[in-house]
Amino acid sequence: MTHSSTTRSVAPGRSVLVTGTTGFVGKHLAKFLEDRGNDILAVERSAGGLRHSSKTTRVVRGDLSDKDFMSNLNAKVDAIVHAATNSGRRCPNLQQVQQDNIESVRNLLAYATRVECRQFINLSSVSVHGDFSGSVLDRDAPLHGTTPYGASKLAAENILRLQENLDVFSIRLPAVVGSFAPPHWLGRLLMQARQNKKLTCYNPHLFFNNVVHVEDLCQFVSHLIGLPERSIFSAFPIASAEALRVRDVLQVIRSEARSLSRIELLGERQPHFIIDDNFARERYGFTSVTTREALQRFVRDELAA
Ligand SMILES: NC(=O)c1ccc[n+]([C@@H]2O[C@H](COP(=O)([O-])OP(=O)(O)OC[C@H]3O[C@@H](n4cnc5c(N)ncnc54)[C@H](OP(=O)(O)O)[C@@H]3O)[C@@H](O)[C@H]2O)c1
């Protein structure tokens, strides 16, 4: 495993449609890819995303699951980076989750065919593996979405899998951390640490690397955009390098937050797995910071926000 992020260059001047730019990852991605010399077409459903168009970023307002809207989108792009999702957090309605996560992909594929776009980078989730009961999750782990979100992300992957003449990379993500990340258990842990409340964890002696810093993700997506076309479908997880024991995860958060919280270690509880992302590293050159560094940056990001 590689233990630090590296800076790579991408071919400048690619045009990239980025979805979900009112959201956490999409916003980071659009800015990162623009800074790397790409022209961005951002599709935003609601207000409050990139806010303005610039010389290299054009913002279009619309709903990806709306066929009429999507069939009027004709701007040519070299790549689609699909970061839009309905995680069920804000809108737990099953039908809406399916529409946002599945119909949007169908419409994006029709768009890709129309404008002869040859690359589709899909941000997926380790949730496509459902209640994984093994101890190491890799790209060959069984697929069965057990939540509406996981099932819809899997359905979207299965639609993408059937495409021809398109390079599809489906990146199965664990928790993503960085400025303005939506709440997940690491965020809740940090909140407790900041309030000097007791921190508890199950499986203290087991390992954890199920986190990616958004900068490593942006770097990787940017790298994938520069790869030559090969008409493949490839789906795989990514994670941080050098897993930490769960008890050390708590210690890193406590120490970085300068917290006085007491740590209580509980027993073992299933499921618990770490992520084997060697495929992404060896085949596609994914690099990341260590789990410790990802967590330290996460706390610093949150304290600075
Ligand atoms: N954040 C994580 O920890 C994490 C973990 C695993 C996987 N992922 C994956 O990473 C990607 C980015 O996640 P995120 O955390 O950035 O999500 P997020 O903050 O919830 O943002 C989701 C974005 O998708 C947009 N969207 C949803 N349905 C849409 C539609 N029909 N048309 C247009 N836009 C639509 C939302 O727009 P509105 O503002 O209009 O709702 C929002 O901009 C997703 O694919 C997610 O599954 C994230």
The ligand as a MOL file (V3000), in Angstrom:
LIG
                    3D

  0  0  0     0  0            999 V3000
M  V30 BEGIN CTAB
M  V30 COUNTS 48 52 0 0 0
M  V30 BEGIN ATOM
M  V30 1 N -20.4240 11.2010 2.0230 0
M  V30 2 C -20.1250 9.9290 2.3030 0
M  V30 3 O -19.6460 9.5950 3.4080 0
M  V30 4 C -20.3550 8.8580 1.2540 0
M  V30 5 C -20.1670 7.5150 1.6220 0
M  V30 6 C -20.3600 6.5190 0.6600 0
M  V30 7 C -20.7300 6.8690 -0.6400 0
M  V30 8 N -20.9180 8.1810 -0.9650 0 CHG=1
M  V30 9 C -21.3180 8.5090 -2.3490 0
M  V30 10 O -20.6230 9.6770 -2.7650 0
M  V30 11 C -21.4700 10.4750 -3.5840 0
M  V30 12 C -21.5530 11.8800 -3.0250 0
M  V30 13 O -22.1520 11.8430 -1.7330 0
M  V30 14 P -22.3640 13.1720 -0.8720 0
M  V30 15 O -22.0130 12.8400 0.5290 0
M  V30 16 O -21.7030 14.3180 -1.5370 0 CHG=-1
M  V30 17 O -23.9340 13.3420 -0.9740 0
M  V30 18 P -24.8140 14.6230 -0.5460 0
M  V30 19 O -24.0010 15.6160 0.2080 0
M  V30 20 O -26.0480 14.0710 0.0740 0
M  V30 21 O -25.1880 15.2950 -1.9490 0
M  V30 22 C -26.0390 14.6530 -2.8370 0
M  V30 23 C -26.2300 15.5540 -4.0340 0
M  V30 24 O -27.0040 14.8410 -5.0110 0
M  V30 25 C -27.9640 15.7290 -5.5170 0
M  V30 26 N -29.0990 15.0090 -6.0940 0
M  V30 27 C -29.7820 13.9780 -5.5710 0
M  V30 28 N -30.7570 13.6100 -6.4060 0
M  V30 29 C -30.6650 14.4290 -7.4880 0
M  V30 30 C -31.3890 14.5520 -8.6760 0
M  V30 31 N -32.4410 13.7540 -8.9530 0
M  V30 32 N -31.0460 15.5050 -9.5760 0
M  V30 33 C -30.0030 16.3350 -9.3170 0
M  V30 34 N -29.2750 16.2800 -8.1910 0
M  V30 35 C -29.6100 15.3240 -7.2830 0
M  V30 36 C -28.3530 16.5700 -4.3180 0
M  V30 37 O -29.0270 17.6950 -4.7610 0
M  V30 38 P -30.0760 18.4890 -3.8190 0
M  V30 39 O -29.2290 19.4680 -3.0430 0
M  V30 40 O -30.9680 19.1460 -4.7860 0
M  V30 41 O -30.7620 17.4720 -2.9550 0
M  V30 42 C -26.9660 16.8410 -3.7510 0
M  V30 43 O -26.3450 17.8470 -4.5090 0
M  V30 44 C -22.8030 9.7420 -3.6570 0
M  V30 45 O -22.8590 8.9550 -4.8010 0
M  V30 46 C -22.7860 8.8430 -2.4380 0
M  V30 47 O -23.5800 7.6740 -2.6480 0
M  V30 48 C -20.7480 9.1910 -0.0510 0
M  V30 END ATOM
M  V30 BEGIN BOND
M  V30 1 1 1 2
M  V30 2 2 2 3
M  V30 3 1 2 4
M  V30 4 1 4 5
M  V30 5 2 4 48
M  V30 6 2 5 6
M  V30 7 1 6 7
M  V30 8 2 7 8
M  V30 9 1 8 9
M  V30 10 1 8 48
M  V30 11 1 9 10
M  V30 12 1 9 46
M  V30 13 1 10 11
M  V30 14 1 11 12
M  V30 15 1 11 44
M  V30 16 1 12 13
M  V30 17 1 13 14
M  V30 18 2 14 15
M  V30 19 1 14 16
M  V30 20 1 14 17
M  V30 21 1 17 18
M  V30 22 2 18 19
M  V30 23 1 18 20
M  V30 24 1 18 21
M  V30 25 1 21 22
M  V30 26 1 22 23
M  V30 27 1 23 24
M  V30 28 1 23 42
M  V30 29 1 24 25
M  V30 30 1 25 26
M  V30 31 1 25 36
M  V30 32 1 26 27
M  V30 33 1 26 35
M  V30 34 2 27 28
M  V30 35 1 28 29
M  V30 36 1 29 30
M  V30 37 2 29 35
M  V30 38 1 30 31
M  V30 39 2 30 32
M  V30 40 1 32 33
M  V30 41 2 33 34
M  V30 42 1 34 35
M  V30 43 1 36 37
M  V30 44 1 36 42
M  V30 45 1 37 38
M  V30 46 2 38 39
M  V30 47 1 38 40
M  V30 48 1 38 41
M  V30 49 1 42 43
M  V30 50 1 44 45
M  V30 51 1 44 46
M  V30 52 1 46 47
M  V30 END BOND
M  V30 END CTAB
M  END
